[in-house]
Amino acid sequence: MHHIGFIGLGTMGAPMARNLLKAGFALRVFDIEPKAVESLVSAGATAATSAADAARGADRVITMLPNGEHVAEAVFGKGGAAETLKQGSLFIDMSTIAPSVTDRIAGKMTARGIAMLDAPVGRSSQHAVEGKLLLMVGGAEADVERARPVLEKLGDTIVHCGPVGSGARMKLVNNMMSITLNVTTAEALMLAEASGLDPQLARKVMLGTPAGLGHMATTYPAKVLRNDLTPGFMVDLAHKDLGLALDLAAQLRIAVPTAMAARQAYDDARNGGHGRDDWTAVYAVLRDRWRSRAS
């Protein structure tokens, strides 16, 4: 049986730790909040007095903490897990933190002979309860396989994103899109309502178009990701229609900042000669600009 040290028993960490207990793993748990530890002890875990105590004798140590400063402190601070982590053990950070911090921690772990995975999670706290998280894992293939029996009790989708640090990067890319789309969704529903439309009706309509179906599932795999920019819907037309929507918002005195920012991307595509290409050409424009700067 794997002995696991689990550090961080918050909204996500507590149900994750519970699922490991239900699966029969032996857990030593630590959190700065005593009540969080007590709750897990009542579910069968052993209380630890510090992160170092949680890691003592463990062959797997998991951290699930709010930010990079907390992770670094829990591992390398006074009473940190690094004091007791044994060589050959596996450290798995499941927090959402800056990739530069992940890289720094991984370098220190490697120097100590300890393998590391970064495995931030996607989906909600309810998915954590159900053991149906999506895990974005960075690390060596062999270490991912070593961790798989544990990770499979936490999520139903495990995506190996590349070397250590890749999970953190993938999580930020995913969250940038999701968090930005949340604002665009709010702007669209507000424009619908201000125009006298039923927001539920607007939702029904958009669920039948790329607005609700999502570009990742529809336009991008059909066009730009296949290096095909023959127009299904031209940049020029997208620019025109977005302009009409912005005019409507202005008439209604509604602020739609993400839509205004998007128009700049279509301006750039048109100025770059892509006006009659597919609207997914905005990605090609951004990609080409990045590549030219990187070379």
Buried (B, 14 or more C-beta within 10 A) or exposed (E): EBBBBBBBBBEBBBBBBBBBBEBEBBBBBBBBEEEBBBBBEEBBBBBBEBBBBBBBEBBBBBBBBBEBEBBBBBBBBEBBBBBBBBEEBBBBBBBBBBBEBBBBBBEBBEEEEBBBBBBBBBBEBEBBBBBBBBBBBBBBEEBBEBBEEBBEBBBEEBBBBBBBBBBBBBBBEBEEEEEEEEEBBEBBBBBBBBBEEEEEEBBEEBEEEBBBEEBEEBBBEBBBEEEEBEBBBBBBBBBEEBEEBBEBBEEBEBEBEBBBEBBEBBEBBBEBEBBBBBBBBBBBBEEEEEEEEEE
